[in-house]
């Protein structure tokens, strides 16, 4: 099993969120925030999830409050916001840190030293495409929309 699939996160509802069930699936990992200019990307992320989930694709949204305090709410507030405003049905993890000394182990794997696409996360809604085998296939900047042709093509190629 890959290092990605060995990780266990906390889900937004406080339950354990193991990544092992994503083995054999393509996952778009996104650090998300509710009060960001890029927050409307939730709609495109949900559309992507709905379009490709039947082919073994998932979005994994991970709230982060490290960028200008744009995710200040509690887990319950985040869940309600995502559900009411964007109908989010893809998995959401609990808040975590993506940069700095308390960087979550997932982000050490995705962007840390020795990663395929190393470097600090620059803002909310940075995206990592993880392949069926747990390898990071691509990294997309925050302003790259989830439905950008480059993202869609990378997802379709990984699913093929």
Rosetta blueprint (number, residue, H / E / L):
1 X L
2 X L
3 X H
4 X H
5 X H
6 X H
7 X L
8 X E
9 X E
10 X E
11 X E
12 X L
13 X L
14 X L
15 X L
16 X E
17 X E
18 X E
19 X L
20 X H
21 X H
22 X H
23 X L
24 X L
25 X L
26 X E
27 X E
28 X E
29 X E
30 X E
31 X E
32 X E
33 X L
34 X L
35 X L
36 X L
37 X L
38 X L
39 X L
40 X L
41 X H
42 X H
43 X H
44 X H
45 X H
46 X H
47 X H
48 X H
49 X H
50 X H
51 X H
52 X H
53 X H
54 X H
55 X H
56 X L
57 X E
58 X E
59 X E
60 X E
61 X E
62 X E
63 X E
64 X L
65 X L
66 X L
67 X L
68 X L
69 X L
70 X L
71 X L
72 X L
73 X L
74 X L
75 X H
76 X H
77 X H
78 X H
79 X H
80 X H
81 X H
82 X H
83 X H
84 X H
85 X H
86 X H
87 X L
88 X L
89 X L
90 X L
91 X E
92 X E
93 X E
94 X L
95 X L
96 X L
97 X L
98 X L
99 X L
100 X L
101 X L
102 X L
103 X L
104 X L
105 X H
106 X H
107 X H
108 X H
109 X H
110 X H
111 X H
112 X L
113 X L
114 X L
115 X L
116 X L
117 X L
118 X L
119 X L
120 X L
121 X L
122 X L
123 X L
124 X L
125 X L
126 X L
127 X E
128 X E
129 X E
130 X E
131 X L
132 X L
133 X L
134 X L
135 X L
136 X E
137 X E
138 X E
139 X E
140 X E
141 X L
142 X L
143 X L
144 X L
145 X L
146 X L
147 X L
148 X L
149 X H
150 X H
151 X H
152 X H
153 X H
154 X H
155 X H
156 X H
157 X H
158 X H
159 X H
160 X L
